[in-house]
Amino acid sequence: MLTRILSKHRDLRNILKHLNTGNREIKYSTKTNSKCKTSNPPRILITGGLGQLGTECAKLLRKNYGSDNVILTDIIKPTDEHLENGPFIFADILDFKGLQKIVVNYRIDWLIHFSALLSAVGEQNVPLAVRVNIEGMHNVIELAKQYNLRIFVPSTIGAFGPDSPRNPTPNVTIQRPRTIYGVSKVHAELLGEYYYHRFGLDFRCLRFPGVISSDPPGGGTTDYAVAVFHEGLINKKYECYLEPHTRLPMIYIEDCLSALFQFLNVPNEKLRRRVYNVTAMSFTPEELFSRLTKHIPDLQISYKPDSRQLIAESWPQVFDDSEARCDWGWEHKYDLDKLVTSMLRDVNQNCMPKLNDLAEVNSYV
C-alpha cells in the first residue's frame, strides 16, 4: 500500500513538473520583483534547486534579497510556478564549465549546494551517489575557491555511525558512517574545513536532522515522518518501515530554513566552527503516530521494518546543538505537537487538492 501511494505522489510530481515547461535554455521570471531588505544583496546560486530544501530556501531568500538575485539550477524541468517566481537555469552538478559559466555570467556571491542522493536512494545506486555527492562537491568547492564565493553545504545526522555516541551526539566526535550518503557528507565537511584553513574559503555547513515538510518523501531514512501524513490523510492507513521505538532527531521545514538563513548571515568572527549540529526535537514513530491519531482517530498503523531500520540504528537519537545555540543564537520554534498540526495543515492545503485534481483527470482516462 505504501509503495502504491508513494508511486502516486511521484507520478503526480512528474506530471506537474512536465506540464507547460520550457526547454533547457535559461528561463527568466515573468514577474519583476526586485524588492529586497538589503541595499547591496548577494547574488545566490542554488544547486539541486527543485528539491525539498531548494524550492523553500529560494522563496525565503527571494523574499529577503529580491527574486532576480536568487538563481535556481537543476536537471529537472521546472513548473510554470518555478519559472514565474525567479530565474531558473538547467545545470548539471558534474559539468564544471557549465557551472563556471553561470557563476561568471550572473556574478554569483553565494553558492548553496543541495544536489545529493539521499541515504536510502544512495544505497540503491552507490556509483551514482559517489559521482553526484562526491564529484559534485569537488566541483562546487573548487568553483567557490576560484571565485571567492561564500558556500553553504548541508550535512546530516547520517554523517555519524554506530561508533558515535547516540544520546546525545556532540558537535565533534567520532563519525565513521556506514552509508555512502553519510560517507559523502563527512567527506564534504572535512574538505570544506580544509579549504577554509588552507585557502580562507568562507565554507559553512549545518548538520540537519530529518527535515519534515509537506513535500512527498524523497528517499531518506527519516521520511516515514512525512509519508505518514500523506497516506494517513488519503487512506487512513500507514505501514512504517522502522520499529516503533526508533528515536531520531527531527526538524520542521520552517525551523530548518530559519537556521540556514541565520547561519548564512552570521559574521565570520562569531563562528568558532565551520560545521554545526542543529535540531529541534527527537521522537519515535510511536510518539509521532500517537500525536497524529488525536487528529485522525481512525488512522491504522502497522510496522514492517526493512533495511532502513539498520541505517536508523547507526544514527544519533538525540542531537546536541548547544554550540550553535551558544555561538550564533540558534533557537527552534516548533515542537512535536506544533509540527503535527502544521503538517496536517500543509498537506491538506498543498497536496490534497492536487491529488483530487489528478483523480478527476484519471476519471476521464
C-alpha positions as CSV (number, residue, x, y, z in Angstrom):
1,M,0.0,0.0,0.0
2,L,2.8,2.4,0.9
3,T,4.5,1.7,-2.4
4,R,1.4,2.4,-4.4
5,I,0.7,5.7,-2.5
6,L,4.3,7.0,-2.9
7,S,4.1,6.0,-6.5
8,K,1.0,8.1,-6.9
9,H,2.9,11.1,-5.4
10,R,5.9,10.5,-7.7
11,D,3.6,10.3,-10.7
12,L,1.8,13.5,-9.7
13,R,5.1,15.2,-9.1
14,N,6.4,14.2,-12.5
15,I,3.1,15.3,-14.2
16,L,3.3,18.7,-12.6
17,K,7.0,19.1,-13.4
18,H,6.5,18.3,-17.1
19,L,3.3,20.2,-17.8
20,N,3.8,23.5,-19.7
21,T,7.6,23.7,-19.1
22,G,10.2,25.2,-21.2
23,N,13.3,23.7,-22.8
24,R,16.7,23.6,-21.2
25,E,17.7,27.1,-22.1
26,I,17.9,29.9,-19.5
27,K,14.4,30.9,-18.2
28,Y,13.7,34.3,-16.7
29,S,10.9,35.2,-14.4
30,T,7.8,36.8,-16.0
31,K,7.3,38.8,-12.8
32,T,9.6,41.6,-11.7
33,N,10.2,41.7,-8.0
34,S,13.4,43.5,-7.3
35,K,12.4,44.5,-3.7
36,C,14.8,43.3,-1.0
37,K,15.6,44.2,2.5
38,T,19.3,45.0,1.9
39,S,20.8,47.8,-0.2
40,N,23.5,45.5,-1.6
41,P,22.0,42.0,-1.7
42,P,24.1,38.9,-2.5
43,R,23.7,37.1,-5.8
44,I,22.9,33.5,-4.9
45,L,23.1,30.2,-6.8
46,I,21.2,27.2,-5.6
47,T,22.1,23.7,-6.9
48,G,19.5,21.0,-6.7
49,G,17.1,23.8,-6.5
50,L,13.9,21.9,-7.3
51,G,14.3,19.5,-4.3
52,Q,12.7,19.7,-0.9
53,L,15.0,22.3,0.6
54,G,15.9,24.1,-2.7
55,T,12.4,25.5,-3.5
56,E,11.6,26.5,0.0
57,C,15.0,28.1,0.5
58,A,14.6,30.1,-2.7
59,K,11.3,31.5,-1.5
60,L,12.9,32.7,1.7
61,L,15.9,34.2,0.0
62,R,13.9,35.9,-2.7
63,K,11.7,37.5,-0.1
64,N,14.8,39.0,1.6
65,Y,17.1,39.7,-1.3
66,G,14.8,40.0,-4.4
67,S,13.6,37.4,-6.8
68,D,16.2,38.1,-9.5
69,N,19.1,37.7,-7.1
70,V,18.4,34.0,-6.4
71,I,19.1,31.6,-9.3
72,L,17.8,28.0,-9.1
73,T,19.5,25.3,-11.0
74,D,18.6,21.6,-11.5
75,I,18.4,18.9,-14.2
76,I,14.7,18.5,-13.6
77,K,12.2,20.5,-15.8
78,P,10.7,23.4,-13.7
79,T,7.0,24.0,-13.5
80,D,5.4,27.3,-14.6
81,E,5.3,28.3,-11.0
82,H,9.0,27.9,-10.6
83,L,9.7,30.0,-13.7
84,E,7.3,32.7,-12.6
85,N,9.0,33.0,-9.2
86,G,12.5,33.8,-10.4
87,P,15.4,32.8,-12.6
88,F,15.9,29.1,-13.4
89,I,18.9,27.5,-15.3
90,F,19.4,23.9,-16.4
91,A,22.7,22.9,-14.8
92,D,24.4,19.5,-14.2
93,I,26.4,19.5,-11.0
94,L,29.0,17.3,-12.8
95,D,29.6,19.9,-15.5
96,F,32.2,22.2,-14.0
97,K,32.5,24.5,-17.0
98,G,28.7,24.9,-17.2
99,L,28.6,25.9,-13.5
100,Q,31.6,28.2,-14.1
101,K,29.7,30.0,-16.8
102,I,26.7,30.6,-14.6
103,V,28.9,32.0,-11.8
104,V,30.6,34.4,-14.1
105,N,27.6,35.5,-16.2
106,Y,25.4,36.1,-13.1
107,R,28.1,37.5,-10.9
108,I,27.3,35.0,-8.1
109,D,28.4,35.8,-4.5
110,W,26.9,32.8,-2.5
111,L,26.6,29.2,-3.6
112,I,24.1,26.9,-1.8
113,H,24.7,23.3,-2.7
114,F,21.7,21.0,-2.3
115,S,22.4,18.5,-5.0
116,A,22.7,15.0,-3.5
117,L,21.3,11.5,-3.5
118,L,19.8,10.8,0.0
119,S,20.5,7.8,2.2
120,A,18.1,5.1,1.1
121,V,18.4,6.1,-2.6
122,G,22.1,6.3,-2.4
123,E,22.4,2.7,-1.2
124,Q,20.5,1.5,-4.2
125,N,22.9,3.1,-6.6
126,V,26.3,3.6,-5.0
127,P,28.3,4.6,-8.1
128,L,25.8,7.3,-8.9
129,A,25.9,8.5,-5.3
130,V,29.7,8.7,-5.5
131,R,29.5,10.8,-8.7
132,V,26.7,13.2,-7.6
133,N,27.6,13.5,-3.9
134,I,31.4,13.5,-4.0
135,E,32.4,14.6,-7.5
136,G,29.7,17.2,-7.4
137,M,31.1,18.5,-4.1
138,H,34.6,18.7,-5.7
139,N,33.2,20.9,-8.5
140,V,31.3,23.4,-6.3
141,I,34.0,23.8,-3.7
142,E,36.7,24.4,-6.3
143,L,34.3,26.9,-8.0
144,A,33.8,28.7,-4.7
145,K,37.6,28.9,-4.2
146,Q,38.2,30.1,-7.7
147,Y,35.6,32.9,-7.5
148,N,35.8,33.7,-3.7
149,L,32.2,32.6,-3.0
150,R,30.5,32.0,0.3
151,I,29.5,28.4,0.1
152,F,26.9,26.5,2.2
153,V,26.7,22.7,2.1
154,P,24.2,20.9,4.2
155,S,25.3,17.8,6.2
156,T,23.2,15.3,8.1
157,I,22.7,13.1,11.1
158,G,23.8,10.4,8.6
159,A,27.3,11.7,8.9
160,F,27.6,9.7,12.2
161,G,27.8,6.0,12.6
162,P,27.4,3.2,15.1
163,D,30.6,4.1,16.9
164,S,29.4,7.6,17.6
165,P,27.7,8.5,20.9
166,R,24.0,8.5,20.1
167,N,22.3,10.2,23.1
168,P,23.4,12.9,22.9
169,T,25.6,13.2,19.8
170,P,28.0,16.2,20.2
171,N,29.3,18.5,17.6
172,V,32.7,17.0,17.5
173,T,33.0,13.2,17.9
174,I,33.9,10.0,16.1
175,Q,31.8,9.7,12.9
176,R,32.6,6.7,10.6
177,P,29.2,6.3,8.9
178,R,28.1,3.2,7.0
179,T,26.1,4.6,4.2
180,I,27.5,6.2,1.1
181,Y,25.4,9.2,1.8
182,G,27.0,9.6,5.2
183,V,30.5,9.0,3.9
184,S,30.0,11.6,1.2
185,K,28.8,14.1,3.8
186,V,31.8,13.5,6.1
187,H,34.0,14.0,3.0
188,A,32.2,17.3,2.3
189,E,32.6,18.5,5.9
190,L,36.4,17.7,6.0
191,L,37.0,19.1,2.5
192,G,35.2,22.3,3.4
193,E,37.1,22.8,6.6
194,Y,40.4,22.1,4.7
195,Y,39.6,24.7,2.1
196,Y,38.7,27.2,4.9
197,H,42.0,26.7,6.7
198,R,44.2,26.3,3.6
199,F,42.6,28.9,1.3
200,G,40.5,31.1,3.5
201,L,37.3,29.9,1.8
202,D,34.1,31.0,3.6
203,F,32.7,27.5,3.9
204,R,29.6,26.9,6.1
205,C,27.8,23.7,6.9
206,L,24.9,22.7,9.1
207,R,24.2,19.1,10.1
208,F,20.4,18.8,9.8
209,P,18.3,16.0,11.3
210,G,15.3,14.6,9.5
211,V,13.6,17.6,7.7
212,I,9.8,17.4,7.7
213,S,7.7,19.2,5.2
214,S,4.6,18.7,3.1
215,D,6.7,17.7,0.0
216,P,6.3,14.0,-0.8
217,P,9.1,11.7,0.5
218,G,12.4,11.9,-1.4
219,G,14.2,8.7,-0.4
220,G,15.6,9.4,3.1
221,T,15.5,7.1,6.1
222,T,13.6,9.7,8.2
223,D,10.9,10.0,5.5
224,Y,8.4,7.9,7.5
225,A,7.6,11.1,9.4
226,V,6.5,12.7,6.1
227,A,4.9,9.7,4.4
228,V,2.5,9.0,7.3
229,F,0.8,12.4,6.9
230,H,0.2,11.8,3.2
231,E,-1.0,8.3,3.5
232,G,-2.9,9.0,6.7
233,L,-5.0,11.6,5.1
234,I,-5.6,9.6,1.9
235,N,-6.1,6.0,3.1
236,K,-6.2,6.3,6.9
237,K,-3.5,3.5,6.9
238,Y,0.2,3.6,7.2
239,E,2.8,0.8,7.3
240,C,6.0,2.0,9.0
241,Y,9.4,0.7,7.8
242,L,11.0,1.5,11.2
243,E,10.4,-0.1,14.5
244,P,8.1,1.8,16.9
245,H,10.8,2.8,19.4
246,T,13.4,4.1,16.9
247,R,14.3,7.5,18.1
248,L,15.7,10.0,15.7
249,P,16.3,13.8,15.7
250,M,13.9,15.9,13.5
251,I,13.2,19.5,12.5
252,Y,10.2,21.1,10.8
253,I,11.0,22.9,7.5
254,E,10.3,26.4,8.9
255,D,12.9,25.9,11.6
256,C,15.3,24.3,9.1
257,L,15.1,27.4,6.8
258,S,15.4,29.8,9.8
259,A,18.6,28.1,10.9
260,L,20.0,28.2,7.3
261,F,19.2,31.9,6.8
262,Q,20.5,32.9,10.1
263,F,23.7,30.9,9.7
264,L,24.4,32.4,6.2
265,N,24.3,35.8,7.7
266,V,26.4,35.3,10.8
267,P,29.7,37.3,10.7
268,N,32.7,35.1,10.3
269,E,34.2,36.2,13.5
270,K,31.3,34.7,15.5
271,L,31.8,31.2,14.1
272,R,34.1,29.0,16.1
273,R,33.5,26.2,13.7
274,R,32.6,25.7,10.1
275,V,30.2,22.8,10.8
276,Y,27.4,22.8,13.4
277,N,24.7,20.5,14.6
278,V,21.2,21.9,14.6
279,T,18.0,20.3,15.7
280,A,14.6,20.9,17.2
281,M,13.3,17.6,18.7
282,S,13.7,13.9,18.9
283,F,10.9,11.4,18.7
284,T,10.0,7.8,17.8
285,P,7.4,6.6,15.2
286,E,5.2,5.5,18.1
287,E,5.3,9.0,19.7
288,L,4.6,10.7,16.3
289,F,1.7,8.4,15.5
290,S,0.2,8.8,19.0
291,R,0.0,12.6,18.4
292,L,-1.3,12.1,14.9
293,T,-4.2,9.8,15.9
294,K,-5.5,12.5,18.1
295,H,-6.4,14.3,14.9
296,I,-7.1,11.2,12.7
297,P,-8.7,8.8,15.2
298,D,-9.3,6.1,12.6
299,L,-5.7,6.0,11.4
300,Q,-4.4,2.4,11.3
301,I,-0.7,1.9,12.0
302,S,1.3,-1.2,11.3
303,Y,5.1,-1.9,11.4
304,K,7.2,-3.8,8.9
305,P,10.9,-2.8,9.4
306,D,13.2,-3.1,6.3
307,S,16.8,-2.2,5.5
308,R,16.3,1.4,6.6
309,Q,16.0,0.1,10.2
310,L,19.7,-0.8,10.2
311,I,20.6,2.7,8.9
312,A,18.5,4.4,11.6
313,E,20.1,2.3,14.3
314,S,23.5,3.7,13.4
315,W,22.3,7.3,13.6
316,P,22.0,9.8,16.5
317,Q,19.0,9.5,18.8
318,V,19.4,13.0,20.3
319,F,21.4,15.7,18.6
320,D,23.5,18.1,20.8
321,D,23.3,21.5,19.1
322,S,24.4,23.6,22.1
323,E,27.3,25.1,20.2
324,A,25.1,26.6,17.5
325,R,22.8,28.0,20.2
326,C,25.7,29.5,22.1
327,D,27.9,30.7,19.2
328,W,25.2,32.3,16.9
329,G,22.0,32.2,18.8
330,W,20.1,29.4,17.1
331,E,16.6,28.7,18.5
332,H,13.9,26.4,17.2
333,K,10.1,27.3,17.4
334,Y,8.4,24.0,16.5
335,D,7.9,21.1,19.0
336,L,6.2,17.8,18.2
337,D,2.7,19.0,18.8
338,K,3.1,22.1,16.7
339,L,4.8,20.1,14.0
340,V,1.8,17.7,13.7
341,T,-0.8,20.5,13.4
342,S,1.4,22.4,10.9
343,M,1.9,19.3,8.8
344,L,-1.8,18.4,8.7
345,R,-2.5,22.0,7.6
346,D,0.3,22.0,5.0
347,V,-0.5,18.6,3.5
348,N,-4.2,19.5,3.3
349,Q,-3.6,22.8,1.6
350,N,-0.7,21.9,-0.7
351,C,-1.1,18.2,-1.6
352,M,-4.7,17.1,-1.2
353,P,-6.2,19.5,-3.8
354,K,-3.5,18.3,-6.3
355,L,-4.4,14.7,-5.6
356,N,-8.1,15.4,-6.1
357,D,-7.4,17.1,-9.4
358,L,-5.3,14.2,-10.5
359,A,-8.1,11.8,-9.6
360,E,-10.5,13.9,-11.6
361,V,-8.2,13.8,-14.6
362,N,-7.9,10.0,-14.2
363,S,-11.7,9.6,-14.2
364,Y,-11.7,10.8,-17.8
365,V,-8.9,8.5,-19.0
